[in-house]
Amino acid sequence: EGGAGDGPKEGPLGICEALSYGIDMVAQGEDQAAAWGGLESGSEQDATSLRGSTMTIDHLTEEGVDIGAERLSTPTMSKDGEGGRGSPSAGEPVAAPGGPSRARSDSMDPCRVPEADDFRRVAQLSLELEGQEYLFEAHAPFVFQSIRRRFFMMEDEEYVQTMCREPLKMVGEGEGKSGCYFMFSKDQRLIIKSVRKSEFPFLVRILMGYYEHIEANTFHSLLPRYLGLYKIKLPNRPVERLVVMNNLFHVPGPEPRPKIMQKFDLKGSLLKRYVTDEERNAGVSVLKDLNFCQHHNGTDNKGNTIKALHGPCRKNRQAA
């Protein structure tokens, strides 16, 4: 499998379209008899332990399973299928081996508080768009629905409108060294970022703690608002892992809007966290930790030492 640095490949079906359609189907899929996957997450269980239960995209690809709908534990959903958009294609829907499909009124009830099982649940769909079948997974869909509603004031209809009704914009790789690529919703309110294979299980693992932190610090936390976590497997292409976040730099309201003069990517590290004048002149616009606070010694991207221009910030705070 390729990592996030591989970026989306050119092809008849783009990752933007596949993501939009997948999110739309998850939002309305269960009402169309779509079955949910079992409780096991591919990031938490190995392929052997998942035999007899729901297989994830990663396990299917690692075991060399084709992506045909007949090989999956969920029904195929076709944009152009009989019955209109979102209706199951020919063939009876198949319930996930881990248990029967759950009604939307139970699993996605907006008044319900997420339970432990909700953090491990994976919604799995085999979809068909523009004549191509592909696999789509939404991790912890109810948890992220709750985050959007409770902590970002975004209902499902608004999320689907933003992510699915207008084309997403691919902007390519960011200025960082991770090689991750970015997409934006048309209104610039949401960012979609590719995630490395090694980072995806970390996000799944910390999700419950993240939810509890955001719940306790809704209006004060400086952490990004994670609004969705997805995997997509298009034909003859690596698995794409994507996280949806709010765009901190989106300034709503009428024109003229306030102009953002400086942007910083802060990671809480001092190593390779300084953008030099040479890099700025070359077009790097996002600054880093040592540009933001010059009370520390550190290094730039080449490992050169950056001396603090002022005394330690902790000492300054104590003196104040």
Buried (B, 14 or more C-beta within 10 A) or exposed (E): BEBBEBBBEEEEBBBBBBBBBBBBBBBBBBEBBBBBBBBBBBBBBEBEEBEEBBBBBBBBBBEEBEBEBEEBBBBBBBBEBEEEBBBBBEEEBBBBBBBEBBEBEEBBEEEEEBEEEBBBBBBBBBBBBEEBBBBBBBBBBBBBBBBBBBBBEBEBEBBBBBBBEEEBEBEEBBEEEBBBBBBBBEEBBBBBBBBBBEBBBEBBBEBBEBBEEBBEEEEEBEEBBBBBBBBBBBEEBBBBBBBBBBBEEBEEEEEEEEEEEEEEBEEEEBEBBBBBEEBEEEEBEEBBBBBEBBBBEBBBBEEEEBEBEEEEEEEEEEEE
